[in-house]
Amino acid sequence: MSDTNTILDAIKQQTLKLENKIENEAKQTRSSIDNIKKDIQDIKNNLLRLERTSRKNNIVVFGLEILGSGSDFMNEVITNLNEILELQLSIEDFNDIYRINNKENAPIKIEFLSYLKKKLVLQSTGNLRDKNIPVFINQDLCREDQIKSKQLRDELKEAKNKGLNAKITKGKVVVIEEKDDIF
């Protein structure tokens, strides 16, 4: 009977050693998984930052009906932008101009050499509304920013439907309180 107890004790000790070893390995594996998840999140954040940086000087134009390709296409786009926005842009202001998806009526992506030129064009889009021209000019946003922008526009629409005076400022919907003039 003593041999049986000795064998059982040895088996219990081996089992405990194995359980401890498995538990240590599981802890290390969980730690490695957590580190890998953190690294993946860092990579995603860096990729998003790089995508935003690469799109910083770009706009997308919808509704501009221009046919052709190559330098004729670019010159016609520049001429049309100058005309409808009342600007003086030249070919030297652009890095590239092309249709997204290479389809005939697809939006036109315009890559500026300078952020200031892009900003000037976006500031001039008020001229489009004043003239009732069916051309829309937007910033070139990555998918995440497009989703966030859509959510903000929906929130703004909801606030305005409630009769509130609101606008989007710095990535948030802000309700503007009107001051009552008392005389």
Salt bridges, closest charged atoms under 4 A:
GLU23 OE2 - LYS27 NZ 3.82
ASP42 OD2 - LYS38 NZ 3.24
GLU51 OE2 - ARG55 NH2 3.11
GLU86 OE2 - LYS131 NZ 2.92
ASP93 OD2 - LYS117 NZ 3.84
ASP140 OD1 - ARG55 NH1 2.68
ASP140 OD2 - LYS109 NZ 2.99
ASP145 OD1 - ARG52 NH2 2.63
ASP154 OD1 - LYS150 NZ 2.95
GLU158 OE2 - LYS162 NZ 3.79
